[in-house]
Amino acid sequence: MDRKKIILLLLLPFFFCPRPGFAEDLAIGVEDGWIWQVAVLPPPGGWETESGISALGAVRYAEWKVKDSPDGVAGRDIRFLKEPPLSEENAEERVTRWRENGVAAVLSLGGADDVSLLRPLLGRSGPVFLSAYGEGSGITEGGVPLPMMFALDLYRDFRIVAFAEYAKRSLDRRNGVAILGDRFDPSLERFARNLGDMLSSSGLSVTHFWLAGAGPDSFRMIEDEAISDGVSVLVSWAGSMVVRDIWRAVRRKEGAFRIWYGGEPGRILLSFNGVLAADQEVPLERDRSFVTLGREIWRRTRAVVRDASAAGRAYAACGWIFEGFRRAGSPEPELLAKAMESATDFALGSFPLTVNPATHRPFAREVAILEVKDRAFRPIDFFTVTGPGYLP
């Protein structure tokens, strides 16, 4: 007889006696070791938004599947504790309470704020922290991931690999590529140099242009030199306002180059037809397996999934945590963190994931190349990219 069944049989007398409330049941289960706990932080808009309702529905569905299975996770049930939003004022007190109550992991369905608030508090001592997002969030220190910090997204430097791959697919080797970077921003300088190295190794001619800090008021010299060099593409690691100015200046010039933007695609770009960007969210929005997931969530929890991507991310993050618990066989943060960095048997929608121990993120994700056309981002290519071998 498996471990979970034995524990449940020993606890049968509690089920046939007058029962305490849920909090007391939970306390008994935690104390007796047959319930392991995960705190869940809401999306930026809170639990009552479409994203919050959809993500929480996915979490409750994942929790139900464990409870309904004969073996649970390592013979235990997992309880997800719905938490209020985190703030600078309450973050330290919340971490103390989680530790006192035996919370093994914290799942954030929010953005970079949760990472920045919790990183100094639990990055080295736990509980384990997992962001269901994390593209723009640093979870490293000195180039090495903090032991308790994990993220479901590739870091934003995935665009280096995405652009290198798309260049191989789409560019004529006779035409060059110009790369615009910022010498005074360490990340942007590194992104520009790494992309240049990858493009050069593919046989493309690369020219680097550098901005000084905030950049000049005019980019005319850069534009004219790039055109005279016959480049077909300019990849900008500078901000979207720089892209705007260059696009306006060159769009009607003879021999004008195309512009690829190295940042996250935002609404400000929608006025600039032809600009390209790389994105790891769009493939999720097109993943049909999330439709099936949404139906199952409704069937089991009665939560209406209107944000399929939020639900899919939450469900994948739960799968990662479950796999960590299975491998660790323990809720101790140190053991759980070591197990999570080698997890393999979980997926984000229809895309199977494997964790890279060197980054505490997936090895690879599906990426879309988007082109601005008629005030919309239109996908023009999809492929899988591996996170760069160097760290932010």
N, C-alpha and C positions, 0 to 999 in steps of 0.2 A: 504494500500500500504506500502511495507516495506521501511525501512529507506534509503537503498542504492538507490532504484528507485526514491524516493523523491529528494535526493541530485542530482542525474543525471538529472532529469527533470529541476531542477533549473539551472543546468549548460548547458543545451542545447544551449542557445544563443552563448556560447563560441565555440561550435562545428560548427556553421554555419557562423562564422566570420573568417577573416584571422587569422590563428593560429600561435602562437609562436612555438619555438623549443621545444624538449622534456624536456630539463632542466627547461624551463619556465612553461610548463604544470605541471611538477612535483612540482615545487615551489608553483604554484597555488593550486594544490591538497593537498599538505601538509598544506599550510596556511589555506585552507578551511576545513581541517579535514577529507577529504574523502580518503586520501592516508596515510598509515603508512609505515615507511621505515625500512629496514634491510640492513646493510652493510654486504658484503660477501667477505671474504679473501680467496685467492687461495690456492691450494695444494702446497707443497714444491717446485715442479718443475715449477710452474706458470700455467697460464690459457691455454697455447698452448700445454701442454702435454695431453696424452690420459686421464689421471685422471682429469685434469682441464676441458677439453672439455666435458667429460661425466658428471661431477658433475655440471657444469654450465648449461648443457642441462636439467638436472633434476630440478635445481632451476627455470629455465625459464618455464618449464612445470608446476611446482607447481604454479608459479605466474600466468600463463595463466588460470589454472583451477579456481583460485579465481576470476580472472577478468571475466571469462565466466559464472560464477555462478550468479544467481539472487540476492543472499543474501551476496555474498562476505564473508569476515570474520568480524563478528560483524558489518555488514553493510558497511564495508570499502574494498578498494583494498589494496593489499600489494605490495610494490615495493622493489625488491632486487637490491642493488647498487653494481655493480661489481667493486671491489677495487683492487689496486695494492698490491704487497706483503708488509707486515709489516717489519720494521727494528727497531733496537735499536735507531737509529738516528731520525726516524720520528714517533715513537709510541705515544709520548706525544702530538705532534701536531695533529695527526690523531684523538685521543680521544677528544681533544678540538673541532675539526671541527665537529665530529659526534654529540656532544652535542649541538653545535650552530645550526646545521641543523636539529635538532629534530629526529635523528636516535634513534629508540627504542631498537634495538638489533643488535648484531654483531654475524654473523655465520662464524665460522672458518672451512674451509675445509683442513686446514693444520695440522701440528703436534704440538709437545710440545712447540716449539718456540713461537707460538702465545699466548699460555697460559701463559708462563713465562713472556712475555713482557707486557701483558695486565692485568694480575692478580693484580699487585699493583696499576694500574691506574684506573680500573673500577670495581674491585672486590666488593667494598662496595657501590659505588655511580652510577654505570651504565654508559652506556647502558648495558643491559643484554648481557652476553656472553655465547654462546653455541658452544662447539667443537663437530664436527661430528665424532671425534675419542676420544682421551683422556685417553687411558689405562694407560699410564705411567705418566700422568700429575696430580699433586696435585692441587685440587681446594678447599682445606680446610685450615683452620687456627685454631690451637688449637683443632684439632679433629672435628671441625664443618665446614660445607661447607660455603664458602663466599656467601653472599646473591645473588650476581649477576652472579655467575659462575655455569655452567652446562656442562655435558659431556654425549655423547651417549654411550660410552663404560663403562663397569664395570672397576673399578680400578684393577691394576695388582694383588691385593691380592685375586681376584676371584679364582686363582689357588689353594688356600688353600681348598676351598669348592670342586673344581673339583677333586683334588687328593683324598680327603676324600671320595667322592662319588665313584670314580673309584676303590679305595681300597676295599670298601664294595662289589662292583660287582665282583672283580677279584681275591682277595687274600684269601688264606687259613688262618683261624684264628690261626692255629698252627705255622705259620711262622711270624717272627717279621718284623718290619720296622725300619730302621735307618734313622735319620734325621740329615742332616749336615747344621749348621747355623753359623752365625758370631756374636759373642757377642758384637763386637764393631760397628756394623751397626744396628741402632735401628729398621729399617724396617725388615731386614733379621732375626734379633733375634726374633722379634714379630711374623713374619710369621712362623718360625720354631716352636715356642712354641704353637701357635694357632693350627697348623696342628697336632702337637703331642697330644694336648688335644682332638681334634676331632677324631683322630684315636683310642686313648685310650678308648674314650666313645663308640666306635664301637666294642670293645673287642679285639683289636689288641695290641700286645706287641710292645712298642716303646722304642727305645734307641736314646738318643741325643748325637751328637758329635759337638764340637764347634771349630771353627777356631779363631785364634787371629788376628784381623785386616786383613792384606793382605793374611794371611795364610802361612803355612810352605812350604818348598820346596818339601817335600815328605809327602805322605798321607799313608805310609805303615802301621803305627800303627793303623790308623783308618780302613783301608781296612782289615787287619788281624783280628782285633777285631770284625768287622761286620761279617766276614765270620765265625769266631769261634762261634759267638752268633747265627748263623743260620738264619740271616735275609734274606728275599727274595727280598727286595727292599731297595735301598738307595735313599732318596729324597734329592737333593742338592739345597739349597738356595744360594749357592756360585755361582761364575761366570762360564761361559762356559769353560774357560781354566781349572778350577778345574775339571769339568766334563771330559774334555779331558784326563787329567792326570790319574784320577781314572779309567776311562774306559780302557785306555791302560794297566794299571797295573793289572786289575782283569779279563780281558776278557778270559784269558786262564787258570785261576786258578780253581781248583776243588771247587765246592760249591759257585761259584761266584754269586753275587747278580745282579739284574737289576737296572738300574739307571733312575730315573725320575728327570727331570730338572725343577726347579721352575721359571725360567725366560722365556722371550719371545723366541719362536723357531726361531733361526737364521741359516744362511747358514753354520756357523762354525760347527754346529752339524751334518751336512750331512755325515760326514765320520765315524760316530759312530753308527753302526747298533745296534738296540735294545733300544736306548735311547728314553724315552717317554717325551712328553711335552703336555701342555694344551693350547688351542687357541680359541679365540672368533671370529676370522676373517674367518677361513675356512668354517664354516656353511654359511656365507654370499656368499662365492664364489660358493657354491653348491645350492643356493636358486633359483629355477626355476622361481619364480615370478619376478625376476629382468630381465629375458628375455622379458617378457611381458611389463614391465616398459620401457625397452630400445626401444621397437617397438613404444610405445606411444610417447616417447620423440622424436623419429625420425619423426613420423607422424605430430607432432604439432610444432616442432622447427627446424627440419632438422639437428639436432646435432647427430652425429654418436657416439653411446655408445660402446666404446671398453673396458672400465673399469666399469663393471656392479656393482661391490661392491662400487666404489666411487659414482656412480649415486644413488645407493640404499641408501647409508648413507646420501647423500645430501637431497634426497627426504624425508627420515624419519625425518631429522633435521627440514626441512621446516614444516612438519606435526606437530612436537612438538611446534614450534613457533606459528603456526596458532592456535593450541589448547590453547596455553597461551593467545593469543590475544582474542579468543572467551570468555574465562573464565574471563579475566580481563575487557574486554570491553573498553580498554584504552591503549594508547601507553606509558603511564608513566612507567618508568623502575621499580619502587617499586611495582606497582600493577601487572605488567607483570611478574616479578620474582616470586611473591607469587603465581600467577596462574600457572606458569610453573612447580612449584615443586609439584603440585597435578594433572598434566595432565594424561589422560588415553587413549583417543580415537585416537591413532596413532599407526603405526606399522613400524618395520624395515623388509622390505620384507614381508615374510609370518608369521613373528613372532610378535604378539601383544605386545606392551610395556606399562608399567605403571611406573610412576616415583616414586622413593623413596624420600620423603621429607628430610630424615635424611642424604642422600648422594648427592642429586641433580643429580643422575644417575638412569638408569632403575633399577627396583627391580631385574629383572632377564634377562638373555640372554642365548641363546643356545651356547654350548661349544663343541669342538671336542677334543678328546684325539688322539694325533698323535704319530706314531712310526717311527723312522728312519729305512728305508730299501732301499738298493740299491740307495743311495744318493738322497732320496726323503722322504718327510714327508707323511706317509700313514695314513689316518684316520682309527681308529679301533673302535671308539665308539663315540656316540653323546648323549648328554642329556642336560637338562636345569639346570642351577645353579642360585641360588639367591646370590646376593652380600652379603659378610659377614656383620654381624650386628655391627661389630666394624669398625672404620675408620682408614685410613692410617695416 
